[in-house]
Amino acid sequence: MNTIVISYRRQDSRDAARMLLERLLHYFPGRVVMGLEGLLPGENLRLKAEQQMQDCRLLLVLIGPDWSHIADDRGRPRLQDRRDWVRLEIATGLQRGVPILPVLLGSTPMPDEHDLPSELHSLLDLQPQRLDDGAGRSAALTGLVEAIRRQLGEADELLALVTAPAPMPAPMPEAISVAGSAEVLPLRRADGSRVTPAPPLPARAPARSAAEPLEHGGWPAWALACGRDEIGAWAEIGVDGVRQRLRRIEPGMFLMGAGPSTPERFADELPRHPVTLTRAFWLADTACSRALWSALLGDDPALHRARPDLPVDSVSWNDIQALFLPALAHEIGYGARVRLPTEAEWEYACRAGQRGSFHFGEVASAAWMHVGGEADGPLPVQALPSSAWGLHQMHGNVWEWCQDAKRRYDSEPALDPQGDPVDIGRALRGGSWAGPARWARASCRFEAPRSQRLDDAGFRFLIEV
């Protein structure tokens, strides 16, 4: 049954409507539809509106800056046309007593009474919800979800964070120091230009032992330093004084997706199925920081800029593919193949050999991840303890872009699976500071258009063996 309908004008708010649909489906799977979808030639518009409102429990009316002023071919505002679909949709909802929530995009005000037909005047009596289009969008989305739940009379399902400290992990290897180098980076040039990638860094003697050979390929030539610690093999790269450690992830088999009894699972996480990864890879132990992005490209696209060791945000999948990855491959040289992890590689690394919702267990804990929607932004990329595989904040802080699109799961075993390369969207994993713990589970999946820039999304890269 359709419970939430998103009413929008294509010329005014289609992108916002699509984004909102994708976000709301995480909270209300199978219960959100777009109001303008499914109209056929010759179809009775009024009857279609009646049928749609019959099953509607909440109508979200997206109002952008041009919502009430968009005109038809004769220059007449569309809202003044009694056959206008948006007008029909709202009027039918008002007549049937369907709960309606106006959603104002950005700084858009509520429309003036003289811009509305008389049958829509009661829309002005409703308290709107604002959806910011800047750094506050993620927090505004969380507020919108809460408002929707109140309208539907449903209990709040946001998973409360456990504040008691979690068991401490095994002793950590000595932290990498970037102090002093990161503060003096040119975070943005005055003319807005980017840095031309420098020639490959000269080879350094890696800190390795001939008595400790690696399986599935040797020590990487691109590493400034590499070695082993109690966690496993590591390697480091450097760009203009900013270091990034990578952890070697060995091939293996794991169960991908959520089990039938997993709490708060979404439908696209089922069924759980065996996946085998046949190739080792080197995965960055943190999300890409502002310092590393700025050192490599000479600009700073992030909205959250309090510290250079915050994760870079507001970068699209297209930005990463066109700018960061080729520049980094050129910088470190030696034919390094740099890319984003696939969904399967990401989840395998996130789980770190565990089958639960999180690499540290089944219960969310603030000692291990930064989520909840109450913070103003992300934490530094190494602020919280790492997993057993040496990876920091795979749960929470920022969503992380994956190389591939979401694929449809089935119960059959999969070998190095990837999503459809021609799909318009790409997967994101891990949840964020702006969302609930439910989104940060190892099996939770999100997808966004490749061109989308989100203030709570970043990435971590891998280098193939």
C-alpha positions, -999 to 999 in steps of 0.1 A, spaced: 0 0 0 13 35 -9 15 55 23 37 85 14 33 104 -19 58 131 -29 41 158 -49 65 179 -70 69 200 -102 95 186 -126 107 220 -136 110 232 -100 121 203 -78 126 170 -97 162 165 -84 152 172 -48 122 149 -52 145 120 -65 170 126 -37 142 126 -11 127 94 -25 160 76 -22 166 88 14 130 81 26 130 46 12 157 37 37 132 46 65 100 36 48 109 8 24 83 1 -2 60 29 11 71 60 -8 61 69 -44 65 99 -67 33 118 -74 39 124 -111 47 88 -120 26 65 -141 4 89 -161 -7 75 -194 -22 92 -225 -60 94 -223 -60 86 -186 -86 104 -164 -64 127 -143 -91 133 -116 -98 96 -113 -60 90 -111 -57 115 -83 -86 99 -64 -70 65 -67 -37 77 -55 -51 96 -25 -72 66 -15 -41 48 -4 -22 78 7 -15 84 44 7 114 40 12 138 11 45 156 10 42 188 -11 77 199 -23 77 237 -29 107 252 -46 113 289 -56 93 286 -89 66 262 -77 37 287 -79 50 307 -109 58 281 -136 36 289 -166 22 269 -194 27 276 -232 2 305 -230 20 322 -201 -7 313 -176 5 299 -142 -1 262 -142 -17 263 -108 -46 283 -123 -54 254 -147 -79 231 -131 -63 202 -150 -29 208 -136 -17 176 -120 -1 192 -89 -32 212 -83 -54 181 -87 -32 161 -64 -32 186 -35 -69 195 -39 -79 159 -38 -58 153 -8 -74 183 10 -109 172 1 -103 136 13 -87 148 46 -53 133 38 -26 147 61 -4 171 41 31 183 49 45 212 29 83 209 24 100 242 16 133 237 -4 162 259 6 150 295 15 117 293 -4 88 309 15 53 296 15 34 309 -15 12 340 -14 -25 335 -12 -31 353 -44 -8 328 -63 -30 299 -53 -65 289 -65 -91 291 -38 -93 253 -34 -57 253 -22 -59 282 2 -61 258 32 -26 247 23 -14 279 38 -28 269 72 -3 240 75 30 244 93 58 236 67 90 217 71 121 232 56 147 212 37 180 230 36 201 227 4 235 234 21 255 220 49 224 215 70 206 192 46 214 160 63 202 173 97 171 186 80 164 152 64 166 136 99 141 162 111 118 155 82 118 118 89 108 125 125 80 148 113 67 121 89 67 96 117 47 119 139 22 125 111 18 88 106 15 81 143 44 57 142 68 52 171 103 66 166 125 37 153 158 55 154 182 32 172 195 49 204 233 48 208 248 30 237 270 54 256 287 28 277 323 23 265 328 -8 244 357 -32 251 389 -17 239 405 -32 209 440 -48 207 469 -23 211 470 0 182 501 5 160 518 38 165 497 66 149 508 83 117 516 120 124 505 146 99 507 175 123 526 205 110 523 194 73 485 195 71 481 230 86 501 247 59 484 231 29 470 256 3 434 246 9 421 269 -18 440 290 -43 429 326 -47 422 320 -84 404 287 -78 428 268 -100 438 232 -93 473 218 -89 487 200 -119 497 165 -106 534 163 -99 557 136 -114 557 103 -94 574 104 -61 608 88 -60 610 53 -48 619 49 -11 634 18 5 603 1 20 605 -10 56 600 -47 50 618 -79 58 627 -105 32 619 -131 58 582 -120 57 570 -125 21 534 -117 12 511 -141 -4 491 -132 -35 517 -106 -47 547 -90 -31 553 -57 -14 542 -27 -34 567 -6 -53 546 25 -48 549 25 -10 570 50 8 571 26 37 555 -8 45 557 -35 70 538 -57 95 524 -51 129 501 -70 152 471 -63 129 488 -73 96 505 -59 66 505 -21 60 518 3 34 520 41 32 518 66 5 525 104 8 515 135 -11 532 168 -3 538 157 33 504 141 40 507 104 47 479 78 42 482 43 55 466 14 37 459 -21 51 463 -52 30 430 -71 27 435 -108 18 412 -128 -5 384 -147 12 348 -158 15 321 -141 36 283 -140 39 271 -107 22 238 -91 32 216 -94 62 202 -126 78 164 -131 81 165 -123 118 188 -92 115 172 -63 134 162 -33 113 173 -48 80 160 -34 47 146 -55 19 176 -48 -5 199 -65 21 182 -99 15 189 -127 9 223 -132 26 245 -151 3 281 -164 1 306 -142 -18 341 -151 -26 367 -124 -34 396 -139 -53 421 -109 -52 439 -92 -24 439 -54 -23 453 -25 -3 425 -4 14 430 30 29 426 27 67 405 59 68 382 79 46 401 104 25 409 135 45 406 171 35 443 173 39 450 145 13 425 158 -12 439 193 -9 475 182 -11 468 163 -43 444 187 -61 449 221 -45 413 228 -36 389 220 -8 353 211 -18 343 201 18 315 220 36 329 209 70 363 226 73 371 228 110 402 206 108 424 193 79 420 157 92 382 157 88 370 135 59 365 154 27 328 156 19 306 171 -9 324 152 -36 304 132 -62 313 98 -76 321 116 -108 345 140 -90 364 111 -75 367 93 -108 376 123 -129 399 141 -105 412 123 -74 418 87 -86 438 95 -118 458 122 -100 467 99 -72 477 71 -96 499 95 -114 514 109 -82 525 75 -67 535 60 -100 547 25 -107 515 17 -126 494 17 -94 458 8 -101 438 31 -78 400 28 -76 370 27 -52 361 -6 -36 331 -25 -49 302 -30 -26 314 -66 -20 349 -55 -12 337 -27 11 314 -50 31 340 -77 34 365 -53 47 340 -36 70 329 -69 86 366 -78 94 357 -114 97 325 -109 118 289 -117 108 270 -92 131 255 -59 122 288 -41 132 324 -53 133 323 -49 171 290 -67 177 252 -63 174 246 -33 196 255 2 184 281 21 205 293 57 204 327 43 215 331 28 180 311 50 156 299 86 150 262 85 141 228 97 154 220 129 136 226 152 166 261 164 157 270 193 135 295 173 113 320 145 111 349 136 133 385 134 123 392 103 103 412 86 131 392 98 160 378 64 169 394 29 173 400 8 143 385 -26 136 404 -59 139 416 -53 104 430 -19 112 403 2 94 388 33 111 352 43 110 338 20 84 306 25 105 293 61 106 311 95 102 306 98 64 289 76 38 315 61 14 311 58 -23 316 24 -39 329 17 -74 297 -1 -86 259 3 -85 237 -17 -62 230 -52 -76 200 -73 -69 208 -101 -45 199 -137 -48 208 -168 -28 234 -181 -53 271 -180 -44 288 -150 -61 324 -147 -73 339 -111 -73 304 -96 -79 298 -61 -93 267 -40 -100 256 -29 -134 283 -5 -148 258 15 -169 234 22 -140 229 59 -133 235 54 -96 263 42 -75 263 26 -41 273 42 -8 280 24 24 286 29 61 261 55 72 271 89 85 271 114 114 238 128 102 218 95 102 208 68 126 228 37 136 205 16 115 221 30 83 256 23 96 252 -15 98 277 -35 76 249 -47 53 230 -14 49 230 -1 13 223 34 -1 225 46 -37 227 81 -52 232 95 -87 269 96 -97 268 134 -99 253 139 -64 273 158 -38 263 151 -2 276 169 28 278 137 48 294 115 21 331 109 12 351 79 2 381 57 8 402 43 -20 420 10 -26 450 1 -47 449 -32 -65 476 -59 -58 
